[in-house]
């Protein structure tokens, strides 16, 4: 036996590098990590959008003017009301562009005149009454209820993302458990021999656990790296709150490989120690 073979045998007396090679287990864990990264990004995006909408809509409202109303005069009247910090007439062309996907280019539909309001701590029911008194026939549409619905939707998305993460963790644990069982079956005789020579259960389980933790960590790292390009691409398409792109949960994404390695280590320890306690 060459010196290199002796050194390799000393580092890996159970031959786990051959029994648990790079292959299906890291690939499956990598797929689970990719799904986890997408779920984390989705949850983070939903929370960011909800917070952005909530902060932007909490102090804004829209007034729908009656047909034939004098828009400049209405803007002046509304701007003088208590609880309104600023009033500005909405651009009719911008409104037409916004409604074009639903109404088309037909110019026969008369669009209402709108006034955008920036509020300053006003009570919405009282403000609605004051708006109606200042501009008869005008209707106040606060944006707060819409922000609440968006917040509820974001919370539902976060719950679904959490459920996906839990499912991913369960599947990854099952994959590692199957891998540990396969490695144990392949090296059963060597494990029993080492145990007869006095090797402790913790030492034997630790060797399997370190190998499986390494494979799980490598696979999860690859999965997160594969998930980054589509996440960055989508982040550039959907403007976020910083830098003109959707912010990603970098800390959470960096934790995925570490958590995968820890999960692999814990599951391998549980499987090996249970088998060693019940060994034939």
C-alpha positions as CSV (number, residue, x, y, z in Angstrom):
1,X,0.0,0.0,0.0
2,X,1.4,3.4,-1.0
3,X,2.0,6.2,1.5
4,X,-0.9,8.2,-0.1
5,X,-3.3,5.3,0.3
6,X,-2.2,4.9,4.0
7,X,-2.8,8.6,4.6
8,X,-6.2,8.5,2.9
9,X,-7.1,5.3,4.9
10,X,-6.1,7.1,8.2
11,X,-8.2,10.1,7.4
12,X,-11.2,8.0,6.3
13,X,-11.1,4.6,7.9
14,X,-14.7,3.9,7.0
15,X,-14.3,4.7,3.3
16,X,-17.1,7.2,3.4
17,X,-15.7,9.1,0.4
18,X,-16.5,6.1,-1.6
19,X,-19.7,5.1,0.2
20,X,-21.1,8.6,0.1
21,X,-19.7,10.3,-3.0
22,X,-20.8,13.5,-4.7
23,X,-23.9,12.6,-6.6
24,X,-27.6,12.3,-6.0
25,X,-27.6,13.5,-2.4
26,X,-26.0,16.9,-3.0
27,X,-28.1,17.3,-6.1
28,X,-31.3,16.7,-4.2
29,X,-30.3,19.0,-1.3
30,X,-29.3,21.6,-3.9
31,X,-32.8,21.4,-5.4
32,X,-34.3,21.9,-2.0
33,X,-32.0,24.8,-1.3
34,X,-33.0,26.4,-4.6
35,X,-36.7,26.2,-3.6
36,X,-35.8,27.6,-0.1
37,X,-34.0,30.5,-1.7
38,X,-37.0,31.3,-3.9
39,X,-39.4,31.0,-1.0
40,X,-37.2,33.3,1.2
41,X,-37.0,35.9,-1.6
42,X,-40.7,35.7,-2.2
43,X,-41.5,36.3,1.5
44,X,-39.0,39.2,1.7
45,X,-40.5,40.8,-1.4
46,X,-44.0,40.4,-0.1
47,X,-43.1,42.1,3.2
48,X,-41.2,44.9,1.4
49,X,-44.1,45.6,-1.0
50,X,-46.6,45.6,1.9
51,X,-44.6,48.0,3.9
52,X,-44.0,50.3,1.0
53,X,-47.7,50.3,0.1
54,X,-48.7,50.8,3.7
55,X,-46.4,53.8,4.2
56,X,-47.3,55.3,0.9
57,X,-51.0,54.9,1.2
58,X,-51.5,55.8,4.9
59,X,-51.3,59.5,4.1
60,X,-52.8,59.7,0.6
61,X,-56.3,59.8,-0.9
62,X,-58.0,60.5,-4.1
63,X,-61.1,62.7,-4.7
64,X,-63.4,61.9,-7.6
65,X,-64.9,65.2,-8.8
66,X,-68.5,65.4,-10.2
67,X,-68.9,65.7,-13.9
68,X,-68.5,69.3,-15.1
69,X,-66.7,70.5,-11.9
70,X,-64.2,73.3,-12.2
71,X,-60.9,71.4,-11.5
72,X,-58.7,74.3,-10.6
73,X,-61.3,75.8,-8.3
74,X,-61.8,72.3,-6.7
75,X,-58.1,71.9,-6.2
76,X,-57.9,75.3,-4.5
77,X,-60.9,74.5,-2.2
78,X,-59.6,71.1,-1.2
79,X,-56.1,72.4,-0.5
80,X,-57.5,74.8,2.1
81,X,-59.3,72.1,4.1
82,X,-57.9,71.0,7.5
83,X,-56.1,67.7,7.4
84,X,-55.0,68.1,3.8
85,X,-51.4,69.0,3.3
86,X,-51.5,69.2,-0.5
87,X,-53.9,68.8,-3.4
88,X,-53.0,68.3,-7.0
89,X,-55.1,67.5,-10.1
90,X,-54.3,64.1,-11.6
91,X,-53.0,64.1,-15.1
92,X,-55.8,63.0,-17.5
93,X,-53.3,61.5,-20.0
94,X,-51.7,59.5,-17.3
95,X,-55.1,58.2,-16.2
96,X,-56.0,57.3,-19.7
97,X,-52.7,55.3,-20.1
98,X,-53.4,53.5,-16.8
99,X,-56.9,52.5,-18.0
100,X,-56.0,51.7,-21.6
101,X,-55.5,47.9,-21.0
102,X,-59.1,47.7,-19.8
103,X,-60.8,50.5,-21.9
104,X,-58.7,50.4,-25.0
105,X,-58.1,53.6,-27.1
106,X,-61.8,54.5,-27.4
107,X,-62.0,58.2,-26.7
108,X,-65.8,58.1,-26.3
109,X,-65.7,57.3,-22.6
110,X,-65.5,60.3,-20.5
111,X,-63.1,59.8,-17.6
112,X,-63.8,61.5,-14.3
113,X,-61.5,64.3,-13.0
114,X,-59.4,63.2,-10.1
115,X,-57.5,65.1,-7.4
116,X,-54.6,63.5,-5.5
117,X,-54.4,64.5,-1.8
118,X,-51.6,64.2,0.7
119,X,-53.1,64.0,4.1
120,X,-51.7,65.2,7.4
121,X,-53.3,63.1,10.2
122,X,-56.9,63.7,9.1
123,X,-59.8,61.5,10.3
124,X,-61.2,60.0,7.1
125,X,-64.9,60.2,7.9
126,X,-64.7,63.8,9.0
127,X,-62.5,64.6,6.0
128,X,-65.0,63.0,3.6
129,X,-67.7,65.2,5.0
130,X,-65.6,68.3,4.6
131,X,-64.7,67.3,1.0
132,X,-68.3,66.9,0.2
133,X,-69.2,70.3,1.7
134,X,-66.3,72.1,-0.1
135,X,-67.0,70.5,-3.5
136,X,-70.6,69.2,-3.7
137,X,-70.8,65.8,-5.4
138,X,-67.1,65.0,-4.8
139,X,-66.3,61.6,-3.4
140,X,-63.2,60.9,-1.2
141,X,-61.4,57.5,-1.8
142,X,-58.8,56.9,0.9
143,X,-56.0,54.6,0.0
144,X,-55.7,53.0,3.5
145,X,-58.2,50.1,2.9
146,X,-56.3,49.1,-0.3
147,X,-53.1,49.1,1.7
148,X,-54.7,46.9,4.3
149,X,-55.8,44.4,1.7
150,X,-52.3,44.3,0.2
151,X,-50.8,43.8,3.7
152,X,-53.2,40.8,4.2
153,X,-52.1,39.4,0.8
154,X,-48.5,39.8,1.7
155,X,-49.0,38.1,5.0
156,X,-50.7,35.2,3.2
157,X,-47.7,35.0,0.9
158,X,-45.3,34.9,3.8
159,X,-47.3,32.1,5.5
160,X,-47.2,30.1,2.2
161,X,-43.4,30.7,2.0
162,X,-43.0,29.5,5.6
163,X,-45.0,26.4,4.8
164,X,-42.8,25.8,1.7
165,X,-39.6,26.2,3.9
166,X,-40.9,23.7,6.4
167,X,-41.7,21.2,3.6
168,X,-38.3,21.8,2.1
169,X,-36.6,21.1,5.5
170,X,-38.6,17.9,6.0
171,X,-37.8,16.6,2.5
172,X,-34.1,17.5,2.9
173,X,-34.0,15.7,6.2
174,X,-35.6,12.6,4.6
175,X,-33.0,12.8,1.8
176,X,-30.1,12.9,4.3
177,X,-31.6,10.1,6.3
178,X,-31.8,7.9,3.2
179,X,-28.3,8.8,2.3
180,X,-27.1,7.9,5.8
181,X,-28.9,4.6,5.6
182,X,-27.3,3.9,2.2
183,X,-23.8,4.8,3.5
184,X,-24.4,2.7,6.5
185,X,-25.5,-0.3,4.5
186,X,-22.4,0.1,2.2
187,X,-20.0,0.3,5.2
188,X,-21.8,-1.9,7.7
189,X,-19.0,-4.4,8.1
190,X,-16.4,-1.7,8.6
191,X,-18.6,0.0,11.1
192,X,-19.0,-3.2,13.1
193,X,-15.3,-3.9,12.9
194,X,-14.3,-0.5,14.2
195,X,-16.9,-0.9,17.0
196,X,-15.4,-4.2,18.0
197,X,-11.9,-2.6,18.1
198,X,-13.2,-0.1,20.6
199,X,-14.4,2.8,18.6
200,X,-17.1,4.8,20.4
201,X,-20.6,5.3,19.0
202,X,-20.0,9.1,19.0
203,X,-16.8,8.8,17.0
204,X,-18.4,6.5,14.3
205,X,-21.6,8.7,14.1
206,X,-19.4,11.8,14.0
207,X,-17.6,10.6,10.9
208,X,-20.8,9.9,9.0
209,X,-22.3,13.2,10.3
210,X,-19.3,15.2,9.1
211,X,-19.4,13.7,5.7
212,X,-23.2,14.1,5.2
213,X,-23.0,17.7,6.6
214,X,-20.3,18.5,4.0
215,X,-22.3,17.0,1.2
216,X,-25.5,18.8,2.3
217,X,-23.6,22.1,2.7
218,X,-22.0,21.9,-0.8
219,X,-25.3,20.9,-2.4
220,X,-27.2,23.8,-0.7
221,X,-24.5,26.3,-1.7
222,X,-24.8,25.2,-5.3
223,X,-28.6,25.5,-5.1
224,X,-28.5,29.0,-3.7
225,X,-25.9,30.1,-6.4
226,X,-28.2,28.7,-9.1
227,X,-31.1,30.6,-7.6
228,X,-29.3,34.0,-7.6
229,X,-29.4,34.8,-11.4
230,X,-33.2,34.5,-11.8
231,X,-33.7,36.4,-8.5
232,X,-31.4,39.2,-9.6
233,X,-33.1,39.3,-13.0
234,X,-36.6,39.6,-11.5
235,X,-35.3,42.1,-9.0
236,X,-34.2,44.4,-11.8
237,X,-37.6,44.1,-13.5
238,X,-39.6,44.9,-10.3
239,X,-38.4,48.2,-8.7
240,X,-37.8,47.9,-5.0
241,X,-37.1,50.3,-2.3
242,X,-33.3,50.6,-2.7
243,X,-31.1,51.0,-5.7
244,X,-33.9,50.7,-8.2
245,X,-34.3,47.0,-7.7
246,X,-36.0,44.6,-5.4
247,X,-33.8,44.0,-2.3
248,X,-32.9,40.3,-1.7
249,X,-32.6,38.8,1.8
250,X,-28.9,38.2,1.5
251,X,-28.4,37.2,5.2
252,X,-31.1,34.6,5.0
253,X,-29.8,33.3,1.7
254,X,-26.3,33.0,3.1
255,X,-27.7,31.0,6.1
256,X,-29.3,28.3,3.8
257,X,-26.1,26.3,3.3
258,X,-25.2,26.6,6.9
259,X,-28.6,25.4,8.0
260,X,-28.5,22.6,5.4
261,X,-25.1,21.4,6.8
262,X,-26.4,21.6,10.3
263,X,-29.5,19.6,9.3
264,X,-27.4,17.0,7.6
265,X,-25.2,16.6,10.7
266,X,-28.1,16.3,13.1
267,X,-30.0,13.8,10.9
268,X,-26.9,11.7,10.4
269,X,-26.1,11.7,14.1
270,X,-29.7,10.6,14.9
271,X,-29.7,7.8,12.3
272,X,-26.3,6.4,13.1
273,X,-26.7,6.5,16.9
274,X,-30.0,4.8,16.7
275,X,-28.6,2.0,14.5
276,X,-25.5,1.6,16.7
277,X,-27.7,1.3,19.8
278,X,-29.7,-1.4,18.1
279,X,-26.9,-3.0,16.2
280,X,-27.0,-6.8,15.7
